[in-house]
Amino acid sequence: MLVCAYLLGSIPSGLWLGRYVYHKDIRTLGSGNIGTTNTFRVLGKKAGLIVLFMDMFKGTLAAALPYFFGSFSHPYYSPILIGLAAVVGHGFSIFDHFHGGKAVATSAGMVLAYNPLFFLLCWLVFGSLVYFTRMVSVASTLGMVIIFGLSFFFHDPLLSSVAFILMCFIIYMHRDNFKRIRNGTENKVPFGFGYHKNSSK
């Protein structure tokens, strides 16, 4: 199940969609990342939504493997633990020379399979931060810190442990974004708090 989950997570949705449908290598465009945000930026809204869905779905499918194999009741075969292999696969894809995306969407898909209520809470936090900061990188990293704290309200030690692992992993994967934020060159989404005011100047 771990191998299957890793291979599912390794599917480079943005890279393959850009290469075979749009005939563009998104690794050489925008931020160079193959994830959802750069796909939106480089290939457009339709492609971005497709990659968002695919990256989330592979996390959900990977985390659902214990249900398919009838072993979800065993603590070592917990969906959220198996799903972690998909997160690693997304970040270090065997199909892209062990490069990859930043695993936010895949992590969300994994959480959806494990705890739908917590998933909705995560998206509420993420969506609010995107709106007010207009930076997906800030929403992803600060959001994970908040989500880690909120996980304790679910009284699920495994969930909190995985949330901590994801927080560290996602912050590490965004290390280049922190440099751009300090330099004032980080990309912002074309909507959210203060967008119309700034765009009218």
Secondary structure, DSSP 4 states (H G I P E B T S, - for coil): -HHHHHHHHH--HHHHHHHHTS---GGGSTTS--SHHHHHHHH-HHHHHHHHHHHHHHHHHHHTHHHHTT-TTSGGG-HHHHHHHHHHHHHSBGGGTTB----HHHHHHHHHHH-HHHHHHHHHHHHHHHHHH--HHHHHHHHHHHHHHHHGGGT-HHHHHHHHHHHHHHHHHTHHHHHHHHHT-----SSSTTHHHHHT-
